[in-house]
Every structure is written in C-alpha cells, then in structure tokens.
Amino acid sequence: MAIFAVVLNEPNEELMARVKEAFVEPAHFQLTDHIAFVRSPLVSAQVAEKIGLRKGDSQIEDATGIVLRVESYSGWNSPALWEWLSSGEDGS
C-alpha cells in the first residue's frame, strides 16, 4: 500500500475531517493542521478526489493543496511519525 502526503496551503478543518473519515486510523496520521499522511491502494488523483482536493462534485471550494506519493523520507520529526511511516513497510 502506498503512502501519500496531503499538504494544504492553509489549514482546512473540513478537508482534514474528510481525511479522517475516508482513511480511518491507522490509515492516516495528521502531523499538523495542514499536513497529513494517508496509507491507501489508490493513486494520488483518487486520494485527492476522495478528500475534496480535486475539481468535481466533492471538491471543497476553499481548500487548496496537493497530494504527493511518498517514495522515501528523511528528516527530524516526532518519533510517532517515524513509527507510523514504518508500520506499513512490512504490509501491516
């Protein structure tokens, strides 16, 4: 299953609520009020559409941002994030 980063230009409560609803824990990890990660077999365009970040009937008009497929990662952050990112590497 792929990991996607949902990165909003500005915080949007409605969109983050959709992320939580569409990708029920443990399939999502909200890092900040405008960044979340989701684990899904979908492609990035389908993830964006599902959460309202793509033109169409489900679009959230005032939400702007991007959905990126995460191929690799590095940096310094919360241990909880690293644990979540690595939890699906073995297929779990």
Biopython code that builds the backbone (N, CA, C, O; Angstrom):
import numpy as np
from Bio.PDB.StructureBuilder import StructureBuilder

atoms = [
    (1, "MET", "N", (0.836, -1.167, 0.000)),
    (1, "MET", "CA", (0.000, 0.000, 0.000)),
    (1, "MET", "C", (0.886, 1.238, 0.000)),
    (1, "MET", "O", (1.916, 1.267, 0.674)),
    (2, "ALA", "N", (0.497, 2.243, -0.741)),
    (2, "ALA", "CA", (1.290, 3.466, -0.868)),
    (2, "ALA", "C", (0.988, 4.438, 0.270)),
    (2, "ALA", "O", (-0.075, 4.397, 0.889)),
    (3, "ILE", "N", (1.959, 5.311, 0.523)),
    (3, "ILE", "CA", (1.790, 6.400, 1.485)),
    (3, "ILE", "C", (1.732, 7.690, 0.689)),
    (3, "ILE", "O", (2.525, 7.912, -0.226)),
    (4, "PHE", "N", (0.770, 8.542, 1.057)),
    (4, "PHE", "CA", (0.595, 9.839, 0.414)),
    (4, "PHE", "C", (0.668, 10.938, 1.462)),
    (4, "PHE", "O", (0.195, 10.773, 2.586)),
    (5, "ALA", "N", (1.268, 12.065, 1.080)),
    (5, "ALA", "CA", (1.271, 13.252, 1.917)),
    (5, "ALA", "C", (0.200, 14.190, 1.388)),
    (5, "ALA", "O", (0.162, 14.492, 0.196)),
    (6, "VAL", "N", (-0.659, 14.643, 2.269)),
    (6, "VAL", "CA", (-1.669, 15.649, 1.941)),
    (6, "VAL", "C", (-1.145, 16.947, 2.532)),
    (6, "VAL", "O", (-1.050, 17.090, 3.751)),
    (7, "VAL", "N", (-0.805, 17.894, 1.661)),
    (7, "VAL", "CA", (-0.208, 19.151, 2.101)),
    (7, "VAL", "C", (-1.115, 20.294, 1.648)),
    (7, "VAL", "O", (-1.260, 20.551, 0.453)),
    (8, "LEU", "N", (-1.716, 20.967, 2.610)),
    (8, "LEU", "CA", (-2.623, 22.078, 2.304)),
    (8, "LEU", "C", (-1.879, 23.400, 2.356)),
    (8, "LEU", "O", (-0.955, 23.575, 3.151)),
    (9, "ASN", "N", (-2.289, 24.329, 1.503)),
    (9, "ASN", "CA", (-1.689, 25.671, 1.532)),
    (9, "ASN", "C", (-2.018, 26.367, 2.846)),
    (9, "ASN", "O", (-1.170, 27.037, 3.435)),
    (10, "GLU", "N", (-3.250, 26.204, 3.296)),
    (10, "GLU", "CA", (-3.746, 26.780, 4.545)),
    (10, "GLU", "C", (-4.530, 25.699, 5.277)),
    (10, "GLU", "O", (-5.099, 24.818, 4.632)),
    (11, "PRO", "N", (-4.575, 25.742, 6.596)),
    (11, "PRO", "CA", (-5.382, 24.766, 7.326)),
    (11, "PRO", "C", (-6.838, 24.779, 6.855)),
    (11, "PRO", "O", (-7.384, 25.838, 6.545)),
    (12, "ASN", "N", (-7.460, 23.608, 6.805)),
    (12, "ASN", "CA", (-8.865, 23.491, 6.405)),
    (12, "ASN", "C", (-9.480, 22.345, 7.209)),
    (12, "ASN", "O", (-9.211, 21.171, 6.954)),
    (13, "GLU", "N", (-10.306, 22.711, 8.179)),
    (13, "GLU", "CA", (-10.898, 21.717, 9.077)),
    (13, "GLU", "C", (-11.777, 20.715, 8.339)),
    (13, "GLU", "O", (-11.756, 19.524, 8.651)),
    (14, "GLU", "N", (-12.553, 21.189, 7.358)),
    (14, "GLU", "CA", (-13.444, 20.294, 6.621)),
    (14, "GLU", "C", (-12.645, 19.227, 5.870)),
    (14, "GLU", "O", (-13.009, 18.051, 5.879)),
    (15, "LEU", "N", (-11.562, 19.642, 5.224)),
    (15, "LEU", "CA", (-10.765, 18.685, 4.478)),
    (15, "LEU", "C", (-10.085, 17.685, 5.406)),
    (15, "LEU", "O", (-10.060, 16.491, 5.110)),
    (16, "MET", "N", (-9.537, 18.153, 6.517)),
    (16, "MET", "CA", (-8.899, 17.222, 7.452)),
    (16, "MET", "C", (-9.927, 16.261, 8.052)),
    (16, "MET", "O", (-9.600, 15.111, 8.346)),
    (17, "ALA", "N", (-11.150, 16.720, 8.233)),
    (17, "ALA", "CA", (-12.211, 15.824, 8.711)),
    (17, "ALA", "C", (-12.484, 14.738, 7.671)),
    (17, "ALA", "O", (-12.723, 13.583, 8.026)),
    (18, "ARG", "N", (-12.449, 15.102, 6.399)),
    (18, "ARG", "CA", (-12.638, 14.102, 5.335)),
    (18, "ARG", "C", (-11.496, 13.097, 5.298)),
    (18, "ARG", "O", (-11.716, 11.911, 5.053)),
    (19, "VAL", "N", (-10.275, 13.570, 5.543)),
    (19, "VAL", "CA", (-9.130, 12.657, 5.592)),
    (19, "VAL", "C", (-9.372, 11.607, 6.671)),
    (19, "VAL", "O", (-9.190, 10.412, 6.440)),
    (20, "LYS", "N", (-9.781, 12.062, 7.848)),
    (20, "LYS", "CA", (-10.012, 11.152, 8.977)),
    (20, "LYS", "C", (-11.167, 10.198, 8.695)),
    (20, "LYS", "O", (-11.133, 9.038, 9.106)),
    (21, "GLU", "N", (-12.183, 10.683, 7.998)),
    (21, "GLU", "CA", (-13.351, 9.857, 7.677)),
    (21, "GLU", "C", (-13.034, 8.844, 6.572)),
    (21, "GLU", "O", (-13.438, 7.684, 6.656)),
    (22, "ALA", "N", (-12.316, 9.283, 5.546)),
    (22, "ALA", "CA", (-12.027, 8.423, 4.395)),
    (22, "ALA", "C", (-10.914, 7.418, 4.674)),
    (22, "ALA", "O", (-10.905, 6.323, 4.111)),
    (23, "PHE", "N", (-9.988, 7.785, 5.534)),
    (23, "PHE", "CA", (-8.839, 6.933, 5.845)),
    (23, "PHE", "C", (-8.781, 6.749, 7.363)),
    (23, "PHE", "O", (-7.981, 7.379, 8.055)),
    (24, "VAL", "N", (-9.641, 5.879, 7.852)),
    (24, "VAL", "CA", (-9.802, 5.659, 9.284)),
    (24, "VAL", "C", (-8.498, 5.130, 9.883)),
    (24, "VAL", "O", (-7.797, 4.329, 9.264)),
    (25, "GLU", "N", (-8.184, 5.589, 11.092)),
    (25, "GLU", "CA", (-6.970, 5.127, 11.767)),
    (25, "GLU", "C", (-6.916, 3.618, 11.765)),
    (25, "GLU", "O", (-7.931, 2.970, 12.021)),
    (26, "PRO", "N", (-5.798, 3.055, 11.491)),
    (26, "PRO", "CA", (-4.469, 3.656, 11.406)),
    (26, "PRO", "C", (-4.053, 4.062, 9.992)),
    (26, "PRO", "O", (-2.858, 4.192, 9.723)),
    (27, "ALA", "N", (-5.005, 4.264, 9.089)),
    (27, "ALA", "CA", (-4.665, 4.592, 7.700)),
    (27, "ALA", "C", (-4.333, 6.068, 7.494)),
    (27, "ALA", "O", (-4.008, 6.472, 6.378)),
    (28, "HIS", "N", (-4.409, 6.881, 8.550)),
    (28, "HIS", "CA", (-3.988, 8.280, 8.416)),
    (28, "HIS", "C", (-3.187, 8.704, 9.640)),
    (28, "HIS", "O", (-3.324, 8.138, 10.724)),
    (29, "PHE", "N", (-2.358, 9.706, 9.439)),
    (29, "PHE", "CA", (-1.575, 10.296, 10.516)),
    (29, "PHE", "C", (-1.572, 11.794, 10.271)),
    (29, "PHE", "O", (-1.001, 12.257, 9.283)),
    (30, "GLN", "N", (-2.204, 12.564, 11.158)),
    (30, "GLN", "CA", (-2.229, 14.020, 10.996)),
    (30, "GLN", "C", (-1.040, 14.606, 11.728)),
    (30, "GLN", "O", (-0.938, 14.512, 12.951)),
    (31, "LEU", "N", (-0.141, 15.211, 10.968)),
    (31, "LEU", "CA", (1.080, 15.777, 11.529)),
    (31, "LEU", "C", (0.845, 17.181, 12.066)),
    (31, "LEU", "O", (1.271, 17.511, 13.172)),
    (32, "THR", "N", (0.159, 18.010, 11.272)),
    (32, "THR", "CA", (-0.159, 19.390, 11.673)),
    (32, "THR", "C", (-1.574, 19.695, 11.204)),
    (32, "THR", "O", (-2.266, 18.813, 10.697)),
    (33, "ASP", "N", (-2.005, 20.940, 11.374)),
    (33, "ASP", "CA", (-3.350, 21.306, 10.925)),
    (33, "ASP", "C", (-3.442, 21.454, 9.410)),
    (33, "ASP", "O", (-4.527, 21.682, 8.874)),
    (34, "HIS", "N", (-2.319, 21.327, 8.721)),
    (34, "HIS", "CA", (-2.373, 21.382, 7.254)),
    (34, "HIS", "C", (-1.498, 20.324, 6.553)),
    (34, "HIS", "O", (-1.244, 20.418, 5.352)),
    (35, "ILE", "N", (-1.044, 19.321, 7.314)),
    (35, "ILE", "CA", (-0.287, 18.213, 6.728)),
    (35, "ILE", "C", (-0.753, 16.899, 7.348)),
    (35, "ILE", "O", (-0.809, 16.754, 8.569)),
    (36, "ALA", "N", (-1.086, 15.948, 6.479)),
    (36, "ALA", "CA", (-1.460, 14.610, 6.942)),
    (36, "ALA", "C", (-0.855, 13.583, 5.993)),
    (36, "ALA", "O", (-0.519, 13.888, 4.848)),
    (37, "PHE", "N", (-0.726, 12.378, 6.490)),
    (37, "PHE", "CA", (-0.272, 11.259, 5.681)),
    (37, "PHE", "C", (-1.384, 10.221, 5.663)),
    (37, "PHE", "O", (-2.063, 10.006, 6.667)),
    (38, "VAL", "N", (-1.566, 9.576, 4.508)),
    (38, "VAL", "CA", (-2.558, 8.505, 4.410)),
    (38, "VAL", "C", (-1.918, 7.300, 3.741)),
    (38, "VAL", "O", (-1.006, 7.431, 2.924)),
    (39, "ARG", "N", (-2.412, 6.137, 4.101)),
    (39, "ARG", "CA", (-1.959, 4.883, 3.505)),
    (39, "ARG", "C", (-3.142, 4.342, 2.707)),
    (39, "ARG", "O", (-4.233, 4.168, 3.251)),
    (40, "SER", "N", (-2.925, 4.073, 1.400)),
    (40, "SER", "CA", (-4.032, 3.674, 0.541)),
    (40, "SER", "C", (-3.521, 2.945, -0.703)),
    (40, "SER", "O", (-2.399, 3.182, -1.153)),
    (41, "PRO", "N", (-4.356, 2.054, -1.257)),
    (41, "PRO", "CA", (-4.010, 1.413, -2.526)),
    (41, "PRO", "C", (-4.382, 2.288, -3.730)),
    (41, "PRO", "O", (-4.097, 1.918, -4.869)),
    (42, "LEU", "N", (-5.007, 3.432, -3.492)),
    (42, "LEU", "CA", (-5.426, 4.332, -4.570)),
    (42, "LEU", "C", (-4.217, 5.041, -5.180)),
    (42, "LEU", "O", (-3.096, 4.899, -4.693)),
    (43, "VAL", "N", (-4.452, 5.802, -6.246)),
    (43, "VAL", "CA", (-3.425, 6.682, -6.805)),
    (43, "VAL", "C", (-3.692, 8.089, -6.294)),
    (43, "VAL", "O", (-4.778, 8.367, -5.785)),
    (44, "SER", "N", (-2.714, 8.976, -6.424)),
    (44, "SER", "CA", (-2.810, 10.312, -5.827)),
    (44, "SER", "C", (-4.057, 11.079, -6.273)),
    (44, "SER", "O", (-4.686, 11.752, -5.456)),
    (45, "ALA", "N", (-4.419, 10.990, -7.542)),
    (45, "ALA", "CA", (-5.617, 11.703, -8.023)),
    (45, "ALA", "C", (-6.875, 11.186, -7.332)),
    (45, "ALA", "O", (-7.778, 11.967, -7.030)),
    (46, "GLN", "N", (-6.943, 9.889, -7.080)),
    (46, "GLN", "CA", (-8.111, 9.317, -6.400)),
    (46, "GLN", "C", (-8.154, 9.738, -4.937)),
    (46, "GLN", "O", (-9.231, 10.000, -4.401)),
    (47, "VAL", "N", (-7.000, 9.807, -4.289)),
    (47, "VAL", "CA", (-6.944, 10.282, -2.906)),
    (47, "VAL", "C", (-7.420, 11.726, -2.852)),
    (47, "VAL", "O", (-8.239, 12.080, -2.004)),
    (48, "ALA", "N", (-6.908, 12.564, -3.759)),
    (48, "ALA", "CA", (-7.294, 13.973, -3.792)),
    (48, "ALA", "C", (-8.796, 14.128, -4.004)),
    (48, "ALA", "O", (-9.431, 14.953, -3.348)),
    (49, "GLU", "N", (-9.360, 13.353, -4.903)),
    (49, "GLU", "CA", (-10.793, 13.426, -5.171)),
    (49, "GLU", "C", (-11.598, 12.968, -3.954)),
    (49, "GLU", "O", (-12.609, 13.580, -3.610)),
    (50, "LYS", "N", (-11.159, 11.917, -3.319)),
    (50, "LYS", "CA", (-11.870, 11.346, -2.172)),
    (50, "LYS", "C", (-11.960, 12.325, -1.002)),
    (50, "LYS", "O", (-12.941, 12.314, -0.259)),
    (51, "ILE", "N", (-10.944, 13.168, -0.835)),
    (51, "ILE", "CA", (-10.934, 14.105, 0.293)),
    (51, "ILE", "C", (-11.396, 15.513, -0.086)),
    (51, "ILE", "O", (-11.456, 16.393, 0.773)),
    (52, "GLY", "N", (-11.722, 15.735, -1.359)),
    (52, "GLY", "CA", (-12.240, 17.043, -1.779)),
    (52, "GLY", "C", (-11.193, 18.021, -2.247)),
    (52, "GLY", "O", (-11.427, 19.230, -2.235)),
    (53, "LEU", "N", (-10.048, 17.527, -2.656)),
    (53, "LEU", "CA", (-8.951, 18.388, -3.086)),
    (53, "LEU", "C", (-8.722, 18.281, -4.591)),
    (53, "LEU", "O", (-7.598, 18.405, -5.076)),
    (54, "ARG", "N", (-9.808, 18.051, -5.311)),
    (54, "ARG", "CA", (-9.737, 17.934, -6.771)),
    (54, "ARG", "C", (-11.083, 18.387, -7.326)),
    (54, "ARG", "O", (-12.123, 18.145, -6.714)),
    (55, "LYS", "N", (-11.064, 19.036, -8.473)),
    (55, "LYS", "CA", (-12.310, 19.516, -9.070)),
    (55, "LYS", "C", (-13.302, 18.381, -9.240)),
    (55, "LYS", "O", (-12.941, 17.268, -9.623)),
    (56, "GLY", "N", (-14.543, 18.678, -8.952)),
    (56, "GLY", "CA", (-15.599, 17.687, -9.070)),
    (56, "GLY", "C", (-16.682, 17.957, -8.041)),
    (56, "GLY", "O", (-16.646, 18.960, -7.329)),
    (57, "ASP", "N", (-17.643, 17.048, -7.972)),
    (57, "ASP", "CA", (-18.777, 17.216, -7.072)),
    (57, "ASP", "C", (-18.375, 17.261, -5.604)),
    (57, "ASP", "O", (-19.047, 17.913, -4.805)),
    (58, "SER", "N", (-17.303, 16.586, -5.236)),
    (58, "SER", "CA", (-16.909, 16.524, -3.825)),
    (58, "SER", "C", (-15.869, 17.578, -3.437)),
    (58, "SER", "O", (-15.383, 17.580, -2.306)),
    (59, "GLN", "N", (-15.525, 18.476, -4.371)),
    (59, "GLN", "CA", (-14.482, 19.478, -4.110)),
    (59, "GLN", "C", (-14.885, 20.420, -2.983)),
    (59, "GLN", "O", (-16.020, 20.896, -2.931)),
    (60, "ILE", "N", (-13.951, 20.681, -2.092)),
    (60, "ILE", "CA", (-14.125, 21.698, -1.061)),
    (60, "ILE", "C", (-13.606, 22.991, -1.662)),
    (60, "ILE", "O", (-12.407, 23.136, -1.903)),
    (61, "GLU", "N", (-14.499, 23.918, -1.900)),
    (61, "GLU", "CA", (-14.183, 25.137, -2.669)),
    (61, "GLU", "C", (-12.990, 25.928, -2.147)),
    (61, "GLU", "O", (-12.182, 26.406, -2.943)),
    (62, "ASP", "N", (-12.856, 26.078, -0.832)),
    (62, "ASP", "CA", (-11.788, 26.934, -0.313)),
    (62, "ASP", "C", (-10.523, 26.165, 0.085)),
    (62, "ASP", "O", (-9.622, 26.728, 0.708)),
    (63, "ALA", "N", (-10.459, 24.896, -0.271)),
    (63, "ALA", "CA", (-9.277, 24.088, 0.068)),
    (63, "ALA", "C", (-8.301, 24.067, -1.105)),
    (63, "ALA", "O", (-8.681, 23.782, -2.241)),
    (64, "THR", "N", (-7.058, 24.366, -0.817)),
    (64, "THR", "CA", (-6.008, 24.290, -1.831)),
    (64, "THR", "C", (-4.833, 23.515, -1.254)),
    (64, "THR", "O", (-4.489, 23.661, -0.081)),
    (65, "GLY", "N", (-4.233, 22.703, -2.083)),
    (65, "GLY", "CA", (-3.102, 21.913, -1.631)),
    (65, "GLY", "C", (-2.738, 20.874, -2.660)),
    (65, "GLY", "O", (-3.101, 20.981, -3.831)),
    (66, "ILE", "N", (-2.018, 19.870, -2.212)),
    (66, "ILE", "CA", (-1.501, 18.862, -3.112)),
    (66, "ILE", "C", (-1.437, 17.510, -2.398)),
    (66, "ILE", "O", (-1.250, 17.443, -1.183)),
    (67, "VAL", "N", (-1.594, 16.450, -3.165)),
    (67, "VAL", "CA", (-1.413, 15.087, -2.656)),
    (67, "VAL", "C", (-0.184, 14.522, -3.367)),
    (67, "VAL", "O", (-0.122, 14.492, -4.596)),
    (68, "LEU", "N", (0.780, 14.080, -2.583)),
    (68, "LEU", "CA", (2.039, 13.553, -3.121)),
    (68, "LEU", "C", (2.232, 12.114, -2.670)),
    (68, "LEU", "O", (2.011, 11.794, -1.502)),
    (69, "ARG", "N", (2.640, 11.254, -3.576)),
    (69, "ARG", "CA", (3.003, 9.891, -3.189)),
    (69, "ARG", "C", (4.398, 9.943, -2.573)),
    (69, "ARG", "O", (5.321, 10.507, -3.162)),
    (70, "VAL", "N", (4.547, 9.362, -1.403)),
    (70, "VAL", "CA", (5.818, 9.384, -0.686)),
    (70, "VAL", "C", (6.609, 8.132, -1.049)),
    (70, "VAL", "O", (6.201, 7.016, -0.729)),
    (71, "GLU", "N", (7.722, 8.321, -1.706)),
    (71, "GLU", "CA", (8.578, 7.211, -2.123)),
    (71, "GLU", "C", (9.701, 6.975, -1.127)),
    (71, "GLU", "O", (10.131, 5.838, -0.934)),
    (72, "SER", "N", (10.171, 8.017, -0.505)),
    (72, "SER", "CA", (11.209, 7.897, 0.512)),
    (72, "SER", "C", (11.084, 9.099, 1.439)),
    (72, "SER", "O", (10.390, 10.066, 1.124)),
    (73, "TYR", "N", (11.749, 9.035, 2.564)),
    (73, "TYR", "CA", (11.649, 10.135, 3.525)),
    (73, "TYR", "C", (12.882, 10.170, 4.399)),
    (73, "TYR", "O", (13.558, 9.162, 4.609)),
    (74, "SER", "N", (13.155, 11.364, 4.902)),
    (74, "SER", "CA", (14.277, 11.578, 5.795)),
    (74, "SER", "C", (14.040, 12.895, 6.513)),
    (74, "SER", "O", (13.308, 13.744, 6.004)),
    (75, "GLY", "N", (14.619, 13.085, 7.644)),
    (75, "GLY", "CA", (14.498, 14.335, 8.361)),
    (75, "GLY", "C", (14.473, 14.130, 9.854)),
    (75, "GLY", "O", (14.893, 13.090, 10.362)),
    (76, "TRP", "N", (13.980, 15.127, 10.550)),
    (76, "TRP", "CA", (13.898, 15.109, 12.002)),
    (76, "TRP", "C", (12.482, 15.460, 12.383)),
    (76, "TRP", "O", (12.005, 16.546, 12.053)),
    (77, "ASN", "N", (11.788, 14.552, 13.079)),
    (77, "ASN", "CA", (10.400, 14.798, 13.444)),
    (77, "ASN", "C", (10.008, 13.910, 14.608)),
    (77, "ASN", "O", (10.845, 13.229, 15.200)),
    (78, "SER", "N", (8.743, 13.927, 14.922)),
    (78, "SER", "CA", (8.185, 13.156, 16.025)),
    (78, "SER", "C", (8.441, 11.660, 15.851)),
    (78, "SER", "O", (8.261, 11.134, 14.753)),
    (79, "PRO", "N", (8.858, 10.967, 16.908)),
    (79, "PRO", "CA", (9.013, 9.513, 16.808)),
    (79, "PRO", "C", (7.718, 8.817, 16.376)),
    (79, "PRO", "O", (7.765, 7.775, 15.722)),
    (80, "ALA", "N", (6.576, 9.381, 16.732)),
    (80, "ALA", "CA", (5.296, 8.789, 16.335)),
    (80, "ALA", "C", (5.147, 8.778, 14.819)),
    (80, "ALA", "O", (4.592, 7.833, 14.260)),
    (81, "LEU", "N", (5.638, 9.822, 14.146)),
    (81, "LEU", "CA", (5.568, 9.860, 12.686)),
    (81, "LEU", "C", (6.420, 8.747, 12.087)),
    (81, "LEU", "O", (5.961, 8.031, 11.197)),
    (82, "TRP", "N", (7.654, 8.593, 12.561)),
    (82, "TRP", "CA", (8.540, 7.552, 12.031)),
    (82, "TRP", "C", (7.936, 6.171, 12.252)),
    (82, "TRP", "O", (8.011, 5.303, 11.382)),
    (83, "GLU", "N", (7.339, 5.976, 13.422)),
    (83, "GLU", "CA", (6.700, 4.690, 13.708)),
    (83, "GLU", "C", (5.538, 4.432, 12.748)),
    (83, "GLU", "O", (5.391, 3.325, 12.230)),
    (84, "TRP", "N", (4.703, 5.469, 12.509)),
    (84, "TRP", "CA", (3.568, 5.300, 11.596)),
    (84, "TRP", "C", (4.069, 5.015, 10.181)),
    (84, "TRP", "O", (3.560, 4.113, 9.515)),
    (85, "LEU", "N", (5.054, 5.770, 9.722)),
    (85, "LEU", "CA", (5.582, 5.565, 8.376)),
    (85, "LEU", "C", (6.138, 4.157, 8.189)),
    (85, "LEU", "O", (5.926, 3.537, 7.146)),
    (86, "SER", "N", (6.835, 3.661, 9.177)),
    (86, "SER", "CA", (7.441, 2.340, 9.040)),
    (86, "SER", "C", (6.463, 1.197, 9.325)),
    (86, "SER", "O", (6.757, 0.053, 8.980)),
    (87, "SER", "N", (5.321, 1.469, 9.939)),
    (87, "SER", "CA", (4.396, 0.397, 10.312)),
    (87, "SER", "C", (3.808, -0.326, 9.123)),
    (87, "SER", "O", (3.413, -1.485, 9.256)),
    (88, "GLY", "N", (3.734, 0.299, 7.979)),
    (88, "GLY", "CA", (3.161, -0.356, 6.799)),
    (88, "GLY", "C", (4.190, -0.964, 5.877)),
    (88, "GLY", "O", (3.825, -1.577, 4.874)),
    (89, "GLU", "N", (5.455, -0.814, 6.181)),
    (89, "GLU", "CA", (6.505, -1.324, 5.291)),
    (89, "GLU", "C", (6.530, -2.825, 5.196)),
    (89, "GLU", "O", (6.993, -3.376, 4.197)),
    (90, "ASP", "N", (6.038, -3.504, 6.222)),
    (90, "ASP", "CA", (6.022, -4.956, 6.204)),
    (90, "ASP", "C", (4.670, -5.497, 5.774)),
    (90, "ASP", "O", (4.390, -6.689, 5.905)),
    (91, "GLY", "N", (3.816, -4.582, 5.245)),
    (91, "GLY", "CA", (2.496, -4.992, 4.777)),
    (91, "GLY", "C", (1.414, -4.875, 5.819)),
    (91, "GLY", "O", (0.260, -5.202, 5.547)),
    (92, "SER", "N", (1.764, -4.406, 7.033)),
    (92, "SER", "CA", (0.755, -4.270, 8.083)),
    (92, "SER", "C", (-0.011, -2.979, 7.977)),
    (92, "SER", "O", (-0.897, -2.719, 8.791)),
]
sb = StructureBuilder()
sb.init_structure("model")
sb.init_model(0)
sb.init_chain("A")
sb.init_seg("    ")
for serial, (resi, resn, name, xyz) in enumerate(atoms, 1):
    if name == "N":
        sb.init_residue(resn, " ", resi, " ")
    sb.init_atom(name, np.array(xyz, "f"), 0.0, 1.0, " ", f" {name:<3s}", serial, name[0])
structure = sb.get_structure()
